[in-house]
């Protein structure tokens, strides 16, 4: 097999697992890998595809493409619950490269296949890309610096989507690339950066013994181990997964139809509007995530994640009310709404489950919980899109978007508070049992 590493023995400047050199190298490698992945996933959604609508179809061509990709993503997440949890570290690099190349091939075939039939290639594209996050995060989890690394990686959710769509729209407008070929061309532009960043990512040293002592050892989980962990904390995990289902569905709706929403707000002819909002949202979210990084105690940090999720919910609902009351401009609303959404969404992907494992003291891996939540999350994506298409077709994209803000904020808020109370009770009772055992042993 090809050895996808920059070196056989890590140099001194990166070997210290908590040093500045290591953090900069690992964070930038993970960031650029996942950033590049977005170039194979999101650019297609910037097009309207109105010319390809078929009156015999129940949905528009664009909605069909989004549903196909989301179904592919959903299938990948369901498979990922097992695959990511059990994957050996030596196989990660081959899995990432193989999946990305499969996604690019699907985009090429999308452009070559007759319209209507080519929808299936967006399913293949989603299926290929759905496990990349878990593979990338598995290089970072279980370290003392996981919060810092995760915070940098999480910025890709915000920046990458807008920037790669800006590139895609630029290719169509400035270089006259056909809209069916634009997704594949955008992916090809980012391939060199992807290969370089994956090479760097695979060269990151393994977690040290010091990391394992601070954050629990991370190991592959068998089916039995996964079931035992879930059964022990099922109510809290279920409440968090259901809240994440709502956040993921709403995030995907906002992401996939941001072109239509911005158009309704009067900014449809500004290609840079995606980057404008993304950069400002990233600034607010990084400030919030930086605060989480400062918390060292695992249990304190785990519960602090709940507070930040609730803060994001308040910002999501509050900014929408401000926009409707004409206290906020449409641009300010979209930035603050996006900040609130991502402050709620990102902890699930980077911090919450990693800290949960450390707080309860189980030898497990965050990939299992992330993909359990993710698989449910994309059910939310499909559900919200189908509900909009068939249950409320009379509402515009913007009207539905505003209404969904309030409903999701209310329901997710109740679920997150329920999870907080549950885990607070569980961990407190565990602490009392441990204290009692120590007292008995010492007497």
ABEGO torsion letter per residue (X at the ends): XBBBBABABBBAAAABAABAAAAAAAAAAAAAAAAAAAAAAAAAAABAGAAABBAABABBAAAAAAAAAAAAAAAAAAAAAAAAAABBAAAAAAAAAAAAAAAAAAAAAAAABBBGAAAAAAAAAAAAAAAAAAAAAAAABGBAAAAAAAAAAAAAAAAAAAAAAAAAAAAAAAAGBBAAAAAAAAAAAAAAAAAAAAAAAAABBBBBAAAAAAAEBBBBBBAAAAAAAAAAAAAAAAAAAAAAAAAAAAAAAAAAAAAAAAAAAGAAABAAAAAAAAAAAAAAAAAAAAAAAABABAAAAAAAAAAAAAAAAAAAAAAAAAAAAGABBAAAAAAAAAAAAAAAAAAAAAAAAAAAAAAAGBBBBAAAAAAAAAAAAAAAAAAAAAAAAAABAABBAAAAAAAAAAAAAAAAAAAAAAAAAAAAAAAAAAAAAAAAAAAAAAX
